[in-house]
Every structure is written in structure tokens, then in C-alpha cells.
Amino acid sequence: MPVKREITIGGGGLAGLALGIALRQRRIPVVLHEAGSYPRHRVCGEFLCGVRPETLTALGLADLLDSATELTEAVWFRNGKQMIRHALPIPGRGLSRYHLDHELAVRFRALGGVLHEQQRLLPEHWARPGTVLAIGREPDPSSDLLGLKRHLRDLPLEAGLEMHCSPGGYIGLCPVEDHRVNASALFRLRPEIKGPREDLQRRYLLACGFDELVGRMDQATPDPDSCAAVTSIPQGRLPRRLPAHREICAIGDRFGMIGPFTGNGMSMALESAALAAPLLADYAHGLLEWEATVDAVARAQRRRFSRRLLLSAVLHRALFHPVTLPLLTDLGRAGLLPMEFLFRQLR
Ligand SMILES: Cc1cc2nc3c(=O)[nH]c(=O)nc-3n(C[C@H](O)[C@H](O)[C@H](O)COP(=O)(O)OP(=O)(O)OC[C@H]3O[C@@H](n4cnc5c(N)ncnc54)[C@H](O)[C@@H]3O)c2cc1C
């Protein structure tokens, strides 16, 4: 079928690059603008769980996770005490964004995609027909959440995924490639805690009472280049109703960000690309007009993600609350929390 229109993508994270690859497989011209460059470290737990093999195949990425470590068990700690140990109903994969995003960028270019690094897509272009916004979460200036990530070498873990919680914040530990462990944390911002980038996570962990964990981490070798921080993280809201999105086609975190503790954001980014690709291909072939395309992409994502986003928003609040966090973990310890059910509902 002749191609009549080009697609422009803003944002070369998982959603944007996966969409670009899926469209290039259909021989549709794609120009992608990425604000940063590759490879680079990002604040992300790097625990990927929930994306189905069919989704990866539809994106032309069936082998993407073959080299990633399979993770089958999770352990939850509260204030240093082990509370819940459970098998992961769906195994996860540990793979750094440093490696993953770079690999996707290489594949996109190899398929003939045009990728401009260090180039922002400016707001005046966002509503242009044929433009897809995959620029990550919409910053929430009212948020008091701080994300801090670093890699450590040779840190033995209790399970494929370790989650440590306190009302001041939580941290997830998961092995990635090259004998590294990703340590990604979300804290309530505390302006009195200051320090060099490399030491900030450690200082927050101590302030939250994670002394035992810090003792373990101090035995490992941190990679200072892997340290990254983000603020203004949305606190868990449903994406706005359709009319607000009518003129802008948004995918991935830009459509809606799920709580990082779910370990499902990367999967959602890939899923949203797979949902959007055939609709954007119809637009490129002249079978759909732009307004109908934007509407169809938003509807498909709402259908797939609304339940997850809602449940995650509720659980996110509970995890940060001084009353509900102990309640949740005590229930889990007593075997009264339907972990498998919740895990599946968040995917
Ligand atoms: C602390 C924390 C821990 C997390 N842990 C996990 C986890 O363990 N597992 C999981 O699945 N998910 C996790 N997530 C969520 C996951 O990182 C995101 O859901 C995922 O990265 C979303 O992909 P995306 O492509 O939509 O956005 P992003 O990966 O954020 O990519 C957006 C891209 O757009 C670029 N950009 C921004 N503005 C512009 C512009 N104007 N023009 C051009 N480019 C632009 C950025 O540089 C970036 O490369 C975590 C998130 C946080 C904050």
C-alpha cells in the first residue's frame, strides 16, 4: 500500500523507539527527536515485567529480552525486617536502560529510521498531524517525590527482586547485566538532606531508617557514573479524559504513568507502542484522518491501562502512609494479602 504521510515522534525512550521500530517494519517514514543521547543512565528500577511475547513480536522485538536475567521471586522488607516472600506469578527481567535504550536506538536506525539526538520537540509542534508524543511523564510541580537511582557491583540479593519500604519512601533492588544491581528509590523530598549526587541515595536511605540495607550496600562497589535523580514525579492520577487529549497523540508515560513500585511502566511503554502502531500505520497510508487516529490511540490505551492506573494510584498512597504501610505488610506476612491477584491486576 503506498505511504502518503510521515510520522514524527518526540521522545526516544522505550515507547518512542519501540513505536519507531514497529512503524519502520511497515516501511513508514519516521523521524524521531530525542532530547538526550545514547547510551545514558536513567532513573528506573530496570525490572521489566508483564509485556507479553505477542506484544514484542508485534513490535518486531521478539528477541529483545533474550539476554536479560529472568527473575522469579520477590522479597518485601519493612524497616529492615523481612515481611513477605513470594514467587512472581509472571517472571520479570532485569536489564539496564543504559543497554536497552541504546539497543533500540541502534535497531531503529538500522531499519532506516531518522533519529536526531540532543534535539527537543518543541511544544508548538506537539499538536501537529502525524506527531506522536512519547516524551515521558508530565512533570507534576506539586509532587514531593524524588527518584534516585544507582548501580552497584557485587551486591548479593535475597531474591530476584528486593523491595524495602518505609513511610518515607521505598527502594527496589534488582540484578541487571554485568554483575550489577540496580538500586532505584522513591522518597518523599526532604530539603534538609543535601549532598553530592553519588551519596544522596545513601543519605536518604539512612534518614528513612534503612541502616541494615545501607550496611549491605556499603560492602558493594557503586558506579558513580550510573547515579541519576528525578523530581516532579506524578503521584498517581488517571490520565485526563479524552477531550483534553483530542489534539495530541500521547503514548507511554506521557499518556499515563503507573506507580514505579509495580514494575510495569516499561511494559506499558512497549504495550502502548504496539497499540498505537497499526493505527498510525493506517494514518500514514491515508486510511484514517488525524483526529480519528488520536482518538483511537487514546481509547485503545484507556481500555488497556485504566484498571492498572487506578489500582496503582490507590496502592501508591497506601505504601507511603504511616498507617496503611504497616497494615499492608502485616497482612502480607500473615498470608492474608492476595499478592498474586494484585500482581496480575497491575499487569
Ligand atoms: C524511581 C522510578 C523507578 C522505576 N522503576 C521501574 C521498574 O522497575 N520497572 C518498570 O517497568 N518501570 C519503572 N519505572 C517507570 C519507567 O521508567 C517508565 O514507565 C518508562 O521509562 C516509560 O517509558 P517512556 O518511553 O514513556 O518514557 P521515558 O523512558 O521517560 O522516555 C521519554 C524520552 O523522551 C525524551 N524527551 C523528553 N522531553 C523531550 C522533548 N521535548 N523532545 C524530545 N525528547 C524528549 C527523554 O529524554 C526520554 O528519553 C520507574 C520510574 C521511576 C521514576
The ligand as an SDF file (V2000), in Angstrom:
LIG
                    3D

 53 58  0  0  0  0  0  0  0  0999 V2000
   12.0530    5.7290   40.5440 C   0  0  0  0  0  0  0  0  0  0  0  0
   11.4500    5.0190   39.3630 C   0  0  0  0  0  0  0  0  0  0  0  0
   11.5900    3.6270   39.2710 C   0  0  0  0  0  0  0  0  0  0  0  0
   11.0140    2.9300   38.2090 C   0  0  0  0  0  0  0  0  0  0  0  0
   11.1630    1.5810   38.1630 N   0  0  0  0  0  0  0  0  0  0  0  0
   10.5970    0.8730   37.1600 C   0  0  0  0  0  0  0  0  0  0  0  0
   10.7580   -0.5400   37.0780 C   0  0  0  0  0  0  0  0  0  0  0  0
   11.4620   -1.1650   37.8720 O   0  0  0  0  0  0  0  0  0  0  0  0
   10.1100   -1.1940   36.0790 N   0  0  0  0  0  0  0  0  0  0  0  0
    9.3390   -0.5440   35.1490 C   0  0  0  0  0  0  0  0  0  0  0  0
    8.7800   -1.2000   34.2850 O   0  0  0  0  0  0  0  0  0  0  0  0
    9.2050    0.7940   35.1830 N   0  0  0  0  0  0  0  0  0  0  0  0
    9.8030    1.5280   36.1530 C   0  0  0  0  0  0  0  0  0  0  0  0
    9.6940    2.8830   36.1780 N   0  0  0  0  0  0  0  0  0  0  0  0
    8.8850    3.5470   35.1360 C   0  0  0  0  0  0  0  0  0  0  0  0
    9.5840    3.5530   33.7670 C   0  0  0  0  0  0  0  0  0  0  0  0
   10.8650    4.1270   33.8900 O   0  0  0  0  0  0  0  0  0  0  0  0
    8.7250    4.3550   32.7810 C   0  0  0  0  0  0  0  0  0  0  0  0
    7.3940    3.9180   32.8660 O   0  0  0  0  0  0  0  0  0  0  0  0
    9.2210    4.2030   31.3310 C   0  0  0  0  0  0  0  0  0  0  0  0
   10.5320    4.7000   31.2360 O   0  0  0  0  0  0  0  0  0  0  0  0
    8.3070    4.9590   30.3880 C   0  0  0  0  0  0  0  0  0  0  0  0
    8.8570    4.9700   29.0910 O   0  0  0  0  0  0  0  0  0  0  0  0
    8.5530    6.1920   28.0990 P   0  0  0  0  0  0  0  0  0  0  0  0
    9.2220    5.8500   26.8300 O   0  0  0  0  0  0  0  0  0  0  0  0
    7.1000    6.5020   28.1010 O   0  0  0  0  0  0  0  0  0  0  0  0
    9.2460    7.4590   28.7740 O   0  0  0  0  0  0  0  0  0  0  0  0
   10.7830    7.6920   29.0460 P   0  0  0  0  0  0  0  0  0  0  0  0
   11.5130    6.4160   29.2050 O   0  0  0  0  0  0  0  0  0  0  0  0
   10.8250    8.6880   30.1650 O   0  0  0  0  0  0  0  0  0  0  0  0
   11.3270    8.3680   27.7160 O   0  0  0  0  0  0  0  0  0  0  0  0
   10.9810    9.6760   27.3590 C   0  0  0  0  0  0  0  0  0  0  0  0
   12.1010   10.2200   26.4810 C   0  0  0  0  0  0  0  0  0  0  0  0
   11.7050   11.4920   25.9540 O   0  0  0  0  0  0  0  0  0  0  0  0
   12.8260   12.3650   25.9770 C   0  0  0  0  0  0  0  0  0  0  0  0
   12.2620   13.7370   25.9690 N   0  0  0  0  0  0  0  0  0  0  0  0
   11.7170   14.4320   26.9820 C   0  0  0  0  0  0  0  0  0  0  0  0
   11.2490   15.6050   26.5420 N   0  0  0  0  0  0  0  0  0  0  0  0
   11.5140   15.6490   25.2160 C   0  0  0  0  0  0  0  0  0  0  0  0
   11.2430   16.6100   24.1760 C   0  0  0  0  0  0  0  0  0  0  0  0
   10.5640   17.7400   24.4080 N   0  0  0  0  0  0  0  0  0  0  0  0
   11.6520   16.3220   22.9160 N   0  0  0  0  0  0  0  0  0  0  0  0
   12.3100   15.1640   22.6530 C   0  0  0  0  0  0  0  0  0  0  0  0
   12.5740   14.2270   23.5920 N   0  0  0  0  0  0  0  0  0  0  0  0
   12.1640   14.4670   24.8450 C   0  0  0  0  0  0  0  0  0  0  0  0
   13.5880   11.9850   27.2230 C   0  0  0  0  0  0  0  0  0  0  0  0
   14.9390   12.3570   27.1270 O   0  0  0  0  0  0  0  0  0  0  0  0
   13.4010   10.4530   27.2300 C   0  0  0  0  0  0  0  0  0  0  0  0
   14.4420    9.7940   26.5460 O   0  0  0  0  0  0  0  0  0  0  0  0
   10.2810    3.6320   37.2100 C   0  0  0  0  0  0  0  0  0  0  0  0
   10.1760    5.0210   37.2730 C   0  0  0  0  0  0  0  0  0  0  0  0
   10.7530    5.7160   38.3270 C   0  0  0  0  0  0  0  0  0  0  0  0
   10.6100    7.2120   38.3830 C   0  0  0  0  0  0  0  0  0  0  0  0
  1  2  1  0
  2  3  1  0
  2 52  2  0
  3  4  2  0
  4  5  1  0
  4 50  1  0
  5  6  2  0
  6  7  1  0
  6 13  1  0
  7  8  2  0
  7  9  1  0
  9 10  1  0
 10 11  2  0
 10 12  1  0
 12 13  2  0
 13 14  1  0
 14 15  1  0
 14 50  1  0
 15 16  1  0
 16 17  1  0
 16 18  1  0
 18 19  1  0
 18 20  1  0
 20 21  1  0
 20 22  1  0
 22 23  1  0
 23 24  1  0
 24 25  2  0
 24 26  1  0
 24 27  1  0
 27 28  1  0
 28 29  2  0
 28 30  1  0
 28 31  1  0
 31 32  1  0
 32 33  1  0
 33 34  1  0
 33 48  1  0
 34 35  1  0
 35 36  1  0
 35 46  1  0
 36 37  1  0
 36 45  1  0
 37 38  2  0
 38 39  1  0
 39 40  1  0
 39 45  2  0
 40 41  1  0
 40 42  2  0
 42 43  1  0
 43 44  2  0
 44 45  1  0
 46 47  1  0
 46 48  1  0
 48 49  1  0
 50 51  2  0
 51 52  1  0
 52 53  1  0
M  END
$$$$
